[in-house]
Amino acid sequence: MSVDVQIRKELRANDRVFDLNIAFSSDSDRIVLYGPSGAGKSLTLKAIAGLMTPDEGKINLNQRTLFDAAHDINVRPQQRNVAYLFQDYALFPHLTVAQNIAFGLQRGCFNLRRPAAHPTVMKWLEAFGLEATAGSYPSQISGGQRQRVALARALVAQPDILLLDEPFSALDLSLRERMRHELSELQQQLRVPMLIITHDPADVDILGDAVFEVRDGTIRQHK
């Protein structure tokens, strides 16, 4: 995988101005943007996903241009083939585990009444050990299980890269440690490229092959 990000964005809120000026590139399958809250990590992730439009710059993924301000290129989020795992997982509370996973497939490719019967949904239920909870709702399962459902929903569409926004912050300490190792093993098994943002050094130690420190809207250090 190759990622090349060079973007600038000025954000204003009342009398405050925040300048995002991010530039990094990597061929690693495990990239971490590390830094304190408010540094610009989430904004960078949203720009890659197409959820925020930079003022200038470019974003390339695997030599494919997703954004280029100079050439008026801005690929729609649905066409970027990028999976975004939100910090709160953003599961649909009225859908079962199997239905949530099936929702990651393209519209028309699944039946919400019998999603567990879809071979691709079955595959991911088994991969994440969720078969027994397929008919349960998000409120009925544990935090670790909710994260697995969110990961399965993100991966079911076979994205080019998985973007994770502070993926362990909502978990308690013991579960956080276990899920770090599970994600690390899963990534190595599936060979799915991922870019993680975090403020936790433990995430960096376990998941960061290429680490970029972000402070005050810019890359300060590359490890």
C-alpha positions as YAML, in Angstrom:
chain: A
units: angstrom
residues:
- id: 1
  name: MET
  ca: [0.00, 0.00, 0.00]
- id: 2
  name: SER
  ca: [1.10, 3.58, -0.60]
- id: 3
  name: VAL
  ca: [-0.37, 6.69, 0.99]
- id: 4
  name: ASP
  ca: [0.60, 10.23, 0.10]
- id: 5
  name: VAL
  ca: [-1.13, 13.09, 1.91]
- id: 6
  name: GLN
  ca: [-0.32, 16.77, 1.47]
- id: 7
  name: ILE
  ca: [-3.20, 18.98, 2.59]
- id: 8
  name: ARG
  ca: [-3.96, 22.36, 4.10]
- id: 9
  name: LYS
  ca: [-7.17, 23.55, 5.72]
- id: 10
  name: GLU
  ca: [-8.05, 26.65, 7.71]
- id: 11
  name: LEU
  ca: [-10.84, 26.22, 10.24]
- id: 12
  name: ARG
  ca: [-12.50, 29.08, 12.11]
- id: 13
  name: ALA
  ca: [-14.72, 28.97, 15.19]
- id: 14
  name: ASN
  ca: [-15.71, 32.33, 16.61]
- id: 15
  name: ASP
  ca: [-12.40, 34.15, 17.11]
- id: 16
  name: ARG
  ca: [-10.26, 31.01, 16.96]
- id: 17
  name: VAL
  ca: [-8.33, 29.86, 13.90]
- id: 18
  name: PHE
  ca: [-6.82, 26.39, 13.43]
- id: 19
  name: ASP
  ca: [-4.42, 25.74, 10.56]
- id: 20
  name: LEU
  ca: [-4.15, 22.13, 9.42]
- id: 21
  name: ASN
  ca: [-0.98, 21.60, 7.39]
- id: 22
  name: ILE
  ca: [-0.34, 17.88, 7.06]
- id: 23
  name: ALA
  ca: [2.22, 16.19, 4.82]
- id: 24
  name: PHE
  ca: [3.27, 12.55, 5.05]
- id: 25
  name: SER
  ca: [3.77, 9.52, 2.82]
- id: 26
  name: SER
  ca: [4.28, 5.85, 3.60]
- id: 27
  name: ASP
  ca: [4.32, 2.40, 2.00]
- id: 28
  name: SER
  ca: [3.56, 0.68, 5.31]
- id: 29
  name: ASP
  ca: [0.40, -1.36, 5.93]
- id: 30
  name: ARG
  ca: [0.30, -0.14, 9.56]
- id: 31
  name: ILE
  ca: [0.40, 3.63, 9.88]
- id: 32
  name: VAL
  ca: [-0.24, 5.53, 13.12]
- id: 33
  name: LEU
  ca: [-0.87, 9.25, 13.52]
- id: 34
  name: TYR
  ca: [0.01, 9.93, 17.14]
- id: 35
  name: GLY
  ca: [-0.59, 13.05, 19.19]
- id: 36
  name: PRO
  ca: [-2.77, 14.85, 21.75]
- id: 37
  name: SER
  ca: [-6.43, 15.67, 21.33]
- id: 38
  name: GLY
  ca: [-7.00, 18.70, 19.13]
- id: 39
  name: ALA
  ca: [-3.80, 18.18, 17.14]
- id: 40
  name: GLY
  ca: [-5.60, 17.61, 13.83]
- id: 41
  name: LYS
  ca: [-5.54, 13.81, 13.64]
- id: 42
  name: SER
  ca: [-9.29, 13.31, 13.19]
- id: 43
  name: LEU
  ca: [-9.44, 16.11, 10.62]
- id: 44
  name: THR
  ca: [-6.73, 14.35, 8.62]
- id: 45
  name: LEU
  ca: [-8.63, 11.07, 8.78]
- id: 46
  name: LYS
  ca: [-11.84, 12.77, 7.64]
- id: 47
  name: ALA
  ca: [-10.00, 14.38, 4.72]
- id: 48
  name: ILE
  ca: [-8.73, 10.97, 3.55]
- id: 49
  name: ALA
  ca: [-12.23, 9.52, 3.86]
- id: 50
  name: GLY
  ca: [-13.72, 12.43, 1.94]
- id: 51
  name: LEU
  ca: [-15.73, 13.72, 4.91]
- id: 52
  name: MET
  ca: [-13.84, 17.03, 4.93]
- id: 53
  name: THR
  ca: [-12.57, 18.96, 1.92]
- id: 54
  name: PRO
  ca: [-9.12, 20.57, 2.28]
- id: 55
  name: ASP
  ca: [-8.51, 24.07, 0.97]
- id: 56
  name: GLU
  ca: [-5.54, 22.88, -1.03]
- id: 57
  name: GLY
  ca: [-3.26, 19.91, -1.55]
- id: 58
  name: LYS
  ca: [-3.65, 16.31, -2.68]
- id: 59
  name: ILE
  ca: [-4.39, 12.83, -1.38]
- id: 60
  name: ASN
  ca: [-3.22, 9.70, -3.21]
- id: 61
  name: LEU
  ca: [-3.92, 6.09, -2.22]
- id: 62
  name: ASN
  ca: [-2.14, 3.32, -4.12]
- id: 63
  name: GLN
  ca: [-1.28, 5.81, -6.89]
- id: 64
  name: ARG
  ca: [-4.99, 6.65, -7.20]
- id: 65
  name: THR
  ca: [-5.85, 10.31, -6.75]
- id: 66
  name: LEU
  ca: [-8.66, 10.84, -4.26]
- id: 67
  name: PHE
  ca: [-8.21, 14.60, -3.95]
- id: 68
  name: ASP
  ca: [-6.25, 17.18, -5.89]
- id: 69
  name: ALA
  ca: [-7.26, 20.80, -5.41]
- id: 70
  name: ALA
  ca: [-5.07, 22.05, -8.27]
- id: 71
  name: HIS
  ca: [-6.84, 19.75, -10.77]
- id: 72
  name: ASP
  ca: [-10.33, 20.00, -9.23]
- id: 73
  name: ILE
  ca: [-10.43, 16.30, -8.26]
- id: 74
  name: ASN
  ca: [-12.48, 15.32, -5.23]
- id: 75
  name: VAL
  ca: [-13.70, 11.71, -5.32]
- id: 76
  name: ARG
  ca: [-16.96, 11.19, -3.44]
- id: 77
  name: PRO
  ca: [-16.65, 9.31, -0.11]
- id: 78
  name: GLN
  ca: [-18.75, 6.39, -1.44]
- id: 79
  name: GLN
  ca: [-16.34, 5.92, -4.35]
- id: 80
  name: ARG
  ca: [-13.05, 6.10, -2.44]
- id: 81
  name: ASN
  ca: [-13.20, 2.46, -1.26]
- id: 82
  name: VAL
  ca: [-12.04, 3.62, 2.17]
- id: 83
  name: ALA
  ca: [-13.52, 2.19, 5.39]
- id: 84
  name: TYR
  ca: [-13.87, 4.54, 8.36]
- id: 85
  name: LEU
  ca: [-14.30, 3.11, 11.86]
- id: 86
  name: PHE
  ca: [-15.69, 5.87, 14.06]
- id: 87
  name: GLN
  ca: [-14.61, 6.29, 17.68]
- id: 88
  name: ASP
  ca: [-18.10, 5.34, 18.95]
- id: 89
  name: TYR
  ca: [-18.43, 2.60, 16.27]
- id: 90
  name: ALA
  ca: [-21.66, 4.22, 14.91]
- id: 91
  name: LEU
  ca: [-23.61, 0.94, 14.87]
- id: 92
  name: PHE
  ca: [-27.29, 1.11, 14.01]
- id: 93
  name: PRO
  ca: [-29.11, 0.40, 17.31]
- id: 94
  name: HIS
  ca: [-32.26, -0.87, 15.57]
- id: 95
  name: LEU
  ca: [-30.34, -3.44, 13.48]
- id: 96
  name: THR
  ca: [-29.00, -6.77, 14.68]
- id: 97
  name: VAL
  ca: [-25.34, -7.72, 14.56]
- id: 98
  name: ALA
  ca: [-25.81, -9.54, 11.25]
- id: 99
  name: GLN
  ca: [-27.83, -6.66, 9.81]
- id: 100
  name: ASN
  ca: [-25.18, -4.13, 10.83]
- id: 101
  name: ILE
  ca: [-22.49, -6.17, 9.09]
- id: 102
  name: ALA
  ca: [-24.68, -6.65, 6.00]
- id: 103
  name: PHE
  ca: [-25.19, -2.90, 5.78]
- id: 104
  name: GLY
  ca: [-21.52, -2.62, 4.79]
- id: 105
  name: LEU
  ca: [-22.29, -4.40, 1.52]
- id: 106
  name: GLN
  ca: [-23.41, -2.41, -1.48]
- id: 107
  name: ARG
  ca: [-27.10, -1.59, -1.52]
- id: 108
  name: GLY
  ca: [-29.16, -4.34, -3.07]
- id: 109
  name: CYS
  ca: [-26.60, -7.06, -2.26]
- id: 110
  name: PHE
  ca: [-28.22, -8.22, 0.96]
- id: 111
  name: ASN
  ca: [-31.54, -8.98, 2.60]
- id: 112
  name: LEU
  ca: [-32.01, -7.28, 5.96]
- id: 113
  name: ARG
  ca: [-34.54, -9.94, 6.95]
- id: 114
  name: ARG
  ca: [-32.09, -12.82, 6.60]
- id: 115
  name: PRO
  ca: [-28.61, -11.22, 6.54]
- id: 116
  name: ALA
  ca: [-26.88, -14.12, 8.30]
- id: 117
  name: ALA
  ca: [-27.71, -16.28, 5.28]
- id: 118
  name: HIS
  ca: [-25.51, -14.15, 3.02]
- id: 119
  name: PRO
  ca: [-22.20, -16.02, 2.52]
- id: 120
  name: THR
  ca: [-20.09, -12.87, 2.94]
- id: 121
  name: VAL
  ca: [-21.88, -11.92, 6.16]
- id: 122
  name: MET
  ca: [-21.48, -15.50, 7.40]
- id: 123
  name: LYS
  ca: [-17.76, -15.32, 6.65]
- id: 124
  name: TRP
  ca: [-17.26, -12.20, 8.81]
- id: 125
  name: LEU
  ca: [-19.50, -13.45, 11.61]
- id: 126
  name: GLU
  ca: [-17.25, -16.50, 11.81]
- id: 127
  name: ALA
  ca: [-14.02, -14.51, 11.41]
- id: 128
  name: PHE
  ca: [-14.87, -12.36, 14.44]
- id: 129
  name: GLY
  ca: [-16.51, -15.09, 16.52]
- id: 130
  name: LEU
  ca: [-19.90, -13.38, 16.37]
- id: 131
  name: GLU
  ca: [-22.09, -16.28, 15.24]
- id: 132
  name: ALA
  ca: [-23.82, -16.57, 18.63]
- id: 133
  name: THR
  ca: [-24.67, -12.87, 18.67]
- id: 134
  name: ALA
  ca: [-25.84, -12.57, 15.04]
- id: 135
  name: GLY
  ca: [-29.46, -11.92, 16.12]
- id: 136
  name: SER
  ca: [-28.59, -9.59, 19.02]
- id: 137
  name: TYR
  ca: [-28.76, -5.81, 19.01]
- id: 138
  name: PRO
  ca: [-25.78, -3.54, 19.84]
- id: 139
  name: SER
  ca: [-27.21, -2.73, 23.28]
- id: 140
  name: GLN
  ca: [-27.23, -6.43, 24.12]
- id: 141
  name: ILE
  ca: [-23.55, -7.17, 23.47]
- id: 142
  name: SER
  ca: [-20.27, -6.17, 25.11]
- id: 143
  name: GLY
  ca: [-17.98, -3.30, 24.15]
- id: 144
  name: GLY
  ca: [-15.47, -5.68, 22.63]
- id: 145
  name: GLN
  ca: [-18.18, -7.38, 20.60]
- id: 146
  name: ARG
  ca: [-19.47, -4.01, 19.37]
- id: 147
  name: GLN
  ca: [-15.98, -3.17, 18.14]
- id: 148
  name: ARG
  ca: [-15.78, -6.49, 16.29]
- id: 149
  name: VAL
  ca: [-19.13, -5.80, 14.64]
- id: 150
  name: ALA
  ca: [-17.94, -2.36, 13.55]
- id: 151
  name: LEU
  ca: [-14.72, -3.85, 12.16]
- id: 152
  name: ALA
  ca: [-16.63, -6.56, 10.31]
- id: 153
  name: ARG
  ca: [-19.01, -3.98, 8.80]
- id: 154
  name: ALA
  ca: [-16.02, -1.90, 7.70]
- id: 155
  name: LEU
  ca: [-14.18, -4.84, 6.15]
- id: 156
  name: VAL
  ca: [-17.11, -6.57, 4.45]
- id: 157
  name: ALA
  ca: [-16.84, -4.26, 1.43]
- id: 158
  name: GLN
  ca: [-13.12, -5.10, 0.97]
- id: 159
  name: PRO
  ca: [-11.75, -1.55, 1.31]
- id: 160
  name: ASP
  ca: [-8.32, -0.46, 0.11]
- id: 161
  name: ILE
  ca: [-7.55, 0.90, 3.58]
- id: 162
  name: LEU
  ca: [-9.15, 0.85, 7.03]
- id: 163
  name: LEU
  ca: [-9.18, 4.17, 8.92]
- id: 164
  name: LEU
  ca: [-9.56, 3.87, 12.70]
- id: 165
  name: ASP
  ca: [-10.34, 6.85, 14.94]
- id: 166
  name: GLU
  ca: [-9.09, 6.15, 18.50]
- id: 167
  name: PRO
  ca: [-10.40, 2.55, 18.22]
- id: 168
  name: PHE
  ca: [-9.81, 1.56, 21.85]
- id: 169
  name: SER
  ca: [-10.69, 4.71, 23.78]
- id: 170
  name: ALA
  ca: [-14.22, 3.53, 24.62]
- id: 171
  name: LEU
  ca: [-12.99, 0.25, 26.15]
- id: 172
  name: ASP
  ca: [-11.86, -0.45, 29.69]
- id: 173
  name: LEU
  ca: [-8.15, -0.98, 30.32]
- id: 174
  name: SER
  ca: [-8.06, -4.80, 30.25]
- id: 175
  name: LEU
  ca: [-10.28, -5.07, 27.18]
- id: 176
  name: ARG
  ca: [-8.27, -2.34, 25.46]
- id: 177
  name: GLU
  ca: [-5.08, -4.38, 25.77]
- id: 178
  name: ARG
  ca: [-6.72, -7.54, 24.47]
- id: 179
  name: MET
  ca: [-8.34, -5.78, 21.52]
- id: 180
  name: ARG
  ca: [-5.02, -4.19, 20.51]
- id: 181
  name: HIS
  ca: [-3.48, -7.62, 20.14]
- id: 182
  name: GLU
  ca: [-6.59, -8.97, 18.37]
- id: 183
  name: LEU
  ca: [-6.50, -6.13, 15.86]
- id: 184
  name: SER
  ca: [-2.78, -6.62, 15.31]
- id: 185
  name: GLU
  ca: [-3.24, -10.33, 14.62]
- id: 186
  name: LEU
  ca: [-6.27, -9.67, 12.42]
- id: 187
  name: GLN
  ca: [-4.40, -7.14, 10.31]
- id: 188
  name: GLN
  ca: [-1.49, -9.53, 9.81]
- id: 189
  name: GLN
  ca: [-3.87, -12.35, 8.91]
- id: 190
  name: LEU
  ca: [-6.03, -10.38, 6.46]
- id: 191
  name: ARG
  ca: [-3.27, -8.07, 5.18]
- id: 192
  name: VAL
  ca: [-5.69, -5.14, 5.25]
- id: 193
  name: PRO
  ca: [-3.80, -1.82, 5.29]
- id: 194
  name: MET
  ca: [-4.81, 0.41, 8.17]
- id: 195
  name: LEU
  ca: [-4.23, 3.94, 9.38]
- id: 196
  name: ILE
  ca: [-4.90, 4.57, 13.05]
- id: 197
  name: ILE
  ca: [-5.07, 7.82, 14.98]
- id: 198
  name: THR
  ca: [-4.41, 7.71, 18.72]
- id: 199
  name: HIS
  ca: [-3.05, 9.58, 21.72]
- id: 200
  name: ASP
  ca: [-2.09, 6.34, 23.52]
- id: 201
  name: PRO
  ca: [1.59, 5.24, 23.36]
- id: 202
  name: ALA
  ca: [0.51, 1.61, 23.84]
- id: 203
  name: ASP
  ca: [-1.30, 1.71, 20.49]
- id: 204
  name: VAL
  ca: [1.87, 3.01, 18.88]
- id: 205
  name: ASP
  ca: [4.00, 0.24, 20.40]
- id: 206
  name: ILE
  ca: [1.77, -2.59, 19.19]
- id: 207
  name: LEU
  ca: [0.28, -1.28, 15.94]
- id: 208
  name: GLY
  ca: [2.65, 1.34, 14.57]
- id: 209
  name: ASP
  ca: [5.13, 0.30, 11.91]
- id: 210
  name: ALA
  ca: [5.19, 3.84, 10.49]
- id: 211
  name: VAL
  ca: [4.45, 6.50, 13.12]
- id: 212
  name: PHE
  ca: [3.88, 10.20, 12.49]
- id: 213
  name: GLU
  ca: [3.58, 12.55, 15.46]
- id: 214
  name: VAL
  ca: [0.96, 15.26, 14.96]
- id: 215
  name: ARG
  ca: [0.98, 18.49, 16.98]
- id: 216
  name: ASP
  ca: [-0.73, 21.81, 16.39]
- id: 217
  name: GLY
  ca: [-2.00, 20.76, 12.98]
- id: 218
  name: THR
  ca: [1.28, 19.56, 11.50]
- id: 219
  name: ILE
  ca: [3.57, 16.52, 11.39]
- id: 220
  name: ARG
  ca: [6.36, 17.10, 13.89]
- id: 221
  name: GLN
  ca: [8.20, 13.80, 13.84]
- id: 222
  name: HIS
  ca: [8.39, 10.55, 11.86]
- id: 223
  name: LYS
  ca: [9.41, 7.36, 13.67]
...
